[in-house]
């Protein structure tokens, strides 16, 4: 497992209603681990929760990480604690950055963010601006009062255009699709992030207008499908290193079965959105239910997320 990093909250700002941004600096004199646009960190909350937050700052900055936390109405404790109680001077433990949302090489980029989903796209805009690569960023939000990082967006970017859409003014994704989405170009990569329904709408429209699957990239913040239930079937998982075989019952995840057997694994979100528990899949056919891998990666069957995926074959052999 990756060694955790202790950081201190150096800045805390309200970002519209219901969101706060936090700039985290290292407690030690060493710089923070490098990251690329699209990366996220696990934040270990004192109340015992682990939550994932995208890094929003310029990846060239090694002295701090910038995250933004939206206080969810149905918070299970993570966002509520950070929003309500975290203050300048407080210490947190975080993981090193992980990235399943990397920028692919392209001549141009289309970035579409919904609500808090703007955060990883802001880091992408910073990177593309530095590289002098043209991009268009569309930000869909309910109103200016609920928007985040508006001060940065108003400054603009020399290499990119920014369009902000307020649904309370009738300018929603349902009524106004980005013009760039309606004309596919093989030289353009599409990145979108936001609520699940928002991303499903973007993906559906992109496919309708001819976008190729390998040109469409997304990142989810929370899972929307249930994991295994009593209608599932049992299957076996074999550990390649020891040939130990463990049975996964209909109501267990692979991670739960491994934990019950005393096998230490890396877990964070336990919802299939962070990628912490991805391991190599040596043989067997996985039933991939995570939101980290692309459709192509799932079809390649090379890795499996232990927290949410199951098996289409009687046995899986995993790289543990």
WOWORA-V931591 format. One record per residue. N is the residue number from 1. SS is DSSP state (A for helix, B for strand, O for the rest). OMEGA is omega in degrees with one decimal (none if undefined). D_CENTER is the distance of its C-alpha to the mean C-alpha in whole Angstrom. Layout:
N_SS_OMEGA_D_CENTER ; N_SS_OMEGA_D_CENTER
This chain:
1_O_-179.9_19 ; 2_O_178.7_18 ; 3_O_-178.6_20 ; 4_O_-177.6_19 ; 5_B_175.2_20 ; 6_B_-179.7_22 ; 7_B_177.8_21 ; 8_B_176.7_23 ; 9_B_-179.3_22 ; 10_B_179.1_24 ; 11_B_174.7_23 ; 12_B_-176.5_22 ; 13_B_171.2_22 ; 14_B_178.3_22 ; 15_O_-174.0_20 ; 16_O_178.6_22 ; 17_O_173.2_22 ; 18_O_178.2_20 ; 19_B_175.0_17 ; 20_B_174.8_18 ; 21_B_-179.9_17 ; 22_B_173.3_18 ; 23_B_-175.4_19 ; 24_B_-179.6_19 ; 25_B_-177.7_21 ; 26_B_176.5_22 ; 27_O_179.7_25 ; 28_O_179.1_27 ; 29_O_-177.7_28 ; 30_O_177.0_26 ; 31_O_176.7_23 ; 32_O_177.3_20 ; 33_O_178.8_18 ; 34_O_175.6_17 ; 35_O_175.2_14 ; 36_O_179.0_13 ; 37_O_-177.7_11 ; 38_O_-176.7_8 ; 39_O_174.3_8 ; 40_B_176.4_6 ; 41_B_168.7_9 ; 42_B_175.9_11 ; 43_B_-179.8_13 ; 44_B_-174.1_16 ; 45_O_-176.3_18 ; 46_O_-179.6_22 ; 47_O_177.0_22 ; 48_O_-179.9_21 ; 49_O_170.9_17 ; 50_B_-179.7_14 ; 51_B_-178.9_11 ; 52_B_178.0_7 ; 53_B_178.5_7 ; 54_B_175.7_6 ; 55_O_-172.7_10 ; 56_O_-174.6_12 ; 57_O_178.2_15 ; 58_O_-178.6_17 ; 59_O_177.0_16 ; 60_O_179.4_20 ; 61_O_179.8_20 ; 62_O_-176.2_21 ; 63_O_-179.5_22 ; 64_O_170.5_19 ; 65_B_178.5_15 ; 66_B_177.5_15 ; 67_B_176.0_12 ; 68_B_-175.4_13 ; 69_B_173.2_13 ; 70_B_178.6_14 ; 71_O_-178.5_17 ; 72_O_178.6_16 ; 73_O_-178.6_20 ; 74_O_-179.5_19 ; 75_O_175.1_18 ; 76_O_176.0_18 ; 77_O_-175.7_19 ; 78_A_-177.6_16 ; 79_A_-180.0_15 ; 80_A_-179.8_19 ; 81_A_-177.3_20 ; 82_A_-177.7_18 ; 83_A_-172.8_19 ; 84_A_-167.6_23 ; 85_A_-175.1_24 ; 86_O_-177.1_22 ; 87_O_178.2_24 ; 88_O_-179.6_25 ; 89_O_178.4_27 ; 90_O_178.7_25 ; 91_B_177.6_23 ; 92_B_169.4_20 ; 93_B_-179.7_19 ; 94_B_173.8_15 ; 95_O_168.2_14 ; 96_O_-179.2_14 ; 97_O_171.0_11 ; 98_B_-175.7_9 ; 99_O_172.3_8 ; 100_O_-173.7_7 ; 101_O_-172.9_7 ; 102_O_171.5_11 ; 103_O_174.8_13 ; 104_O_-178.8_16 ; 105_O_179.1_20 ; 106_O_176.7_21 ; 107_O_-179.2_24 ; 108_B_-176.9_22 ; 109_B_172.8_19 ; 110_B_-178.5_18 ; 111_B_-178.4_15 ; 112_B_-178.1_14 ; 113_B_176.2_12 ; 114_B_178.1_13 ; 115_A_-179.2_14 ; 116_A_178.5_11 ; 117_A_176.9_9 ; 118_A_-169.4_11 ; 119_A_179.2_10 ; 120_A_-179.4_8 ; 121_A_177.1_11 ; 122_A_176.2_13 ; 123_A_176.5_13 ; 124_A_178.5_13 ; 125_A_177.6_16 ; 126_A_-179.1_18 ; 127_A_-178.2_18 ; 128_A_178.0_19 ; 129_A_178.2_22 ; 130_A_-179.9_23 ; 131_A_-179.3_23 ; 132_O_177.2_25 ; 133_O_-176.7_23 ; 134_B_177.4_24 ; 135_B_173.4_21 ; 136_B_179.8_21 ; 137_B_174.3_18 ; 138_B_-179.2_18 ; 139_B_179.0_17 ; 140_B_-178.4_18 ; 141_B_-175.1_18 ; 142_O_179.1_21 ; 143_O_179.5_23 ; 144_A_-179.3_24 ; 145_A_-177.8_24 ; 146_A_-176.3_21 ; 147_O_-179.4_19 ; 148_O_177.9_17 ; 149_O_-178.5_18 ; 150_A_-180.0_21 ; 151_A_179.5_23 ; 152_A_-178.2_21 ; 153_A_-179.7_21 ; 154_A_177.3_25 ; 155_A_178.7_25 ; 156_O_-179.0_24 ; 157_O_-177.1_24 ; 158_O_-176.5_27 ; 159_O_-174.6_25 ; 160_B_173.9_23 ; 161_B_-179.0_24 ; 162_B_176.0_22 ; 163_B_-178.9_22 ; 164_B_-174.8_22 ; 165_B_179.9_22 ; 166_B_-176.9_23 ; 167_A_179.8_24 ; 168_A_174.4_26 ; 169_A_178.5_28 ; 170_O_-177.1_28 ; 171_O_-179.0_26 ; 172_O_178.1_23 ; 173_O_-178.6_21 ; 174_O_-175.8_23 ; 175_O_-173.3_26 ; 176_O_176.4_25 ; 177_O_176.0_23 ; 178_O_-179.3_22 ; 179_A_-178.5_25 ; 180_A_179.5_24 ; 181_A_-174.8_22 ; 182_A_179.4_25 ; 183_O_-178.4_26 ; 184_O_173.2_25 ; 185_O_178.8_25 ; 186_O_179.5_25 ; 187_O_-175.5_24 ; 188_B_173.6_21 ; 189_B_-178.8_18 ; 190_B_176.0_15 ; 191_B_178.7_12 ; 192_B_-176.1_11 ; 193_B_-179.5_8 ; 194_O_177.1_9 ; 195_O_-174.6_11 ; 196_A_-179.6_12 ; 197_A_177.4_15 ; 198_A_-178.4_15 ; 199_A_177.3_12 ; 200_A_177.4_15 ; 201_A_178.9_18 ; 202_A_-178.1_16 ; 203_A_179.8_16 ; 204_A_-179.4_20 ; 205_A_178.8_21 ; 206_A_178.7_20 ; 207_A_179.4_22 ; 208_A_-177.2_25 ; 209_O_168.8_25 ; 210_O_179.1_25 ; 211_O_178.1_22 ; 212_O_-175.3_21 ; 213_A_-177.1_19 ; 214_A_175.2_18 ; 215_A_-177.9_18 ; 216_B_-176.4_15 ; 217_B_-179.3_11 ; 218_B_174.6_8 ; 219_B_-179.8_5 ; 220_O_176.4_5 ; 221_O_179.0_5 ; 222_O_-179.6_8 ; 223_O_180.0_11 ; 224_O_179.1_14 ; 225_O_179.0_16 ; 226_O_176.6_18 ; 227_O_-173.9_19 ; 228_O_174.9_22 ; 229_O_-173.8_25 ; 230_O_179.0_29 ; 231_O_177.7_29 ; 232_O_176.2_27 ; 233_O_175.4_29 ; 234_O_172.8_30 ; 235_B_-177.2_29 ; 236_B_173.8_29 ; 237_B_178.4_27 ; 238_B_176.9_29 ; 239_B_-174.5_28 ; 240_O_-174.7_29 ; 241_O_-175.0_30 ; 242_O_-174.7_33 ; 243_O_176.3_33 ; 244_O_-178.2_33 ; 245_B_-177.9_32 ; 246_B_178.3_30 ; 247_B_176.1_30 ; 248_B_-176.3_27 ; 249_O_-178.6_29 ; 250_O_-176.4_28 ; 251_O_178.8_26 ; 252_O_164.2_24 ; 253_O_176.2_21 ; 254_A_-179.5_21 ; 255_A_179.9_20 ; 256_A_179.3_23 ; 257_A_178.6_25 ; 258_A_179.0_25 ; 259_A_178.7_25 ; 260_A_179.2_28 ; 261_O_177.5_29 ; 262_O_179.9_29 ; 263_O_-179.3_26 ; 264_O_177.9_24 ; 265_O_179.3_20 ; 266_O_178.6_17 ; 267_O_174.5_15 ; 268_O_-173.0_12 ; 269_O_-176.4_10 ; 270_O_178.4_13 ; 271_O_178.5_11 ; 272_O_-178.0_10 ; 273_O_-172.4_6 ; 274_O_178.9_6 ; 275_O_-177.7_9 ; 276_O_-174.2_11 ; 277_O_175.7_14 ; 278_B_175.9_14 ; 279_B_179.0_18 ; 280_B_177.0_20 ; 281_B_-172.8_22 ; 282_B_176.8_26 ; 283_B_-173.2_27 ; 284_O_-178.6_27 ; 285_O_179.8_25 ; 286_B_170.1_22 ; 287_B_-167.7_21 ; 288_O_-176.6_17 ; 289_O_-179.4_15 ; 290_O_178.7_11 ; 291_O_-177.8_9 ; 292_O_-177.3_7 ; 293_O_174.5_11 ; 294_O_177.3_12 ; 295_A_179.0_16 ; 296_A_179.0_18 ; 297_A_176.3_16 ; 298_A_180.0_17 ; 299_A_179.2_20 ; 300_A_173.5_21 ; 301_O_-176.9_21 ; 302_O_179.6_20 ; 303_B_177.9_17 ; 304_B_177.0_17 ; 305_B_-172.5_14 ; 306_O_-172.6_17 ; 307_O_-171.1_16 ; 308_O_-175.0_16 ; 309_O_177.6_17 ; 310_B_-173.9_21 ; 311_B_173.2_24 ; 312_O_177.6_26 ; 313_O_-177.0_29 ; 314_O_-177.8_31 ; 315_B_170.2_29 ; 316_B_171.4_26 ; 317_B_-175.5_27 ; 318_B_-174.3_24 ; 319_O_175.5_24 ; 320_O_none_25
